[in-house]
Amino acid sequence: MRGNRIFSCLIIMLSQAGLPAADAAVYRWTDEQGRVQYGDRPPLDTNTDEIKIKSTPTSRSDATNSSPSELERKELRQKMLDNYQQEREEKRQARKKREQEAARQKMRCVEAKDRLRDYEDSTALYDLQPDGKRVFLTKEQFQAEMAAARAAVKKLCGAGH
């Protein structure tokens, strides 16, 4: 039974070898999640690369005379492996970039929380002048600074911080 299925697939593949190739373009792009996508119609808002595909021979005599040699198959296999390796590297770099950005965001959140905690623990705030003098903020300025610090924590850490 399995041998019949393989034989049928082989017959179908050989019968298709003599058909002319469709002149359709194939496009490659990276989506918002960093995944490489392929398709015959590229998305409008994304940078795409058109992939060149060799067409198949147009007549049966050409198909039988131009079967790929072992060297051509190895070259094609190597190109595919290189392409997969490049895609994996692109995904790895995109993941690393996302992780680095998340770490920077977390650090900014921690700094904002520390600043807010310092403000809450103090009774007064001051600006240090270039000559070394301290100019203390008024009560209204102090409250404005506290509100700005709370807003920064909310923005950088999220509403549930």
Buried (B, 14 or more C-beta within 10 A) or exposed (E): EEEEEEEEEEEEEEEEBBEEEEEEEEBBBBEEEBEBBEEEEBEEEEEBEEEEEEEBBEEEEEBEEEEEEEEEEEEEEEEEEEEEEEBEEBBEEBEEEEEEEEEEEEEBBEEBBEBBEEBEEEEEBEEEEEEEEEEEBEEEEBEEBBEEBBEBBBEBBEEEE
